[in-house]
Amino acid sequence: MSLNVSATLVQQAAAGDVDEHAFAEMIHHSLPYAWGIVEKLAHSVHQEGEEWANYAVAPPSEQSRAQLLRVVGEMPFGVRWSGTLS
């Protein structure tokens, strides 16, 4: 599974100064299933005041599971992961 990374983002990464908003947009467009799950979890924590959030629904396909695994490795947004991806 590949990410759709713009040349600008590649240049920023090479310089060690990646625009966080641009990075988030790249993840959003490259990994839409995983982005939707993270968005739901973030909403539970930040908007509903939950201490933590859990999404215990199995991914509908191997491609969706792969997106979840990829997003765990790519996201530096202050998210602390717990548990496993079943």
ChimeraX attribute file (.defattr): number of C-alpha atoms within 10 A of each C-alpha:
attribute: neighborCount
match mode: 1-to-1
recipient: residues
	/A:1	9
	/A:2	8
	/A:3	12
	/A:4	13
	/A:5	15
	/A:6	12
	/A:7	9
	/A:8	12
	/A:9	17
	/A:10	12
	/A:11	12
	/A:12	13
	/A:13	13
	/A:14	10
	/A:15	9
	/A:16	9
	/A:17	10
	/A:18	15
	/A:19	12
	/A:20	12
	/A:21	9
	/A:22	14
	/A:23	17
	/A:24	16
	/A:25	14
	/A:26	17
	/A:27	21
	/A:28	19
	/A:29	13
	/A:30	18
	/A:31	22
	/A:32	15
	/A:33	20
	/A:34	21
	/A:35	19
	/A:36	12
	/A:37	16
	/A:38	20
	/A:39	12
	/A:40	13
	/A:41	18
	/A:42	17
	/A:43	14
	/A:44	16
	/A:45	14
	/A:46	12
	/A:47	9
	/A:48	9
	/A:49	11
	/A:50	12
	/A:51	8
	/A:52	12
	/A:53	16
	/A:54	13
	/A:55	10
	/A:56	9
	/A:57	9
	/A:58	10
	/A:59	17
	/A:60	9
	/A:61	9
	/A:62	9
	/A:63	13
	/A:64	16
	/A:65	17
	/A:66	17
	/A:67	22
	/A:68	21
	/A:69	14
	/A:70	17
	/A:71	19
	/A:72	16
	/A:73	9
	/A:74	12
	/A:75	14
	/A:76	12
	/A:77	8
	/A:78	6
	/A:79	11
	/A:80	9
	/A:81	8
	/A:82	9
	/A:83	6
	/A:84	7
	/A:85	14
	/A:86	8
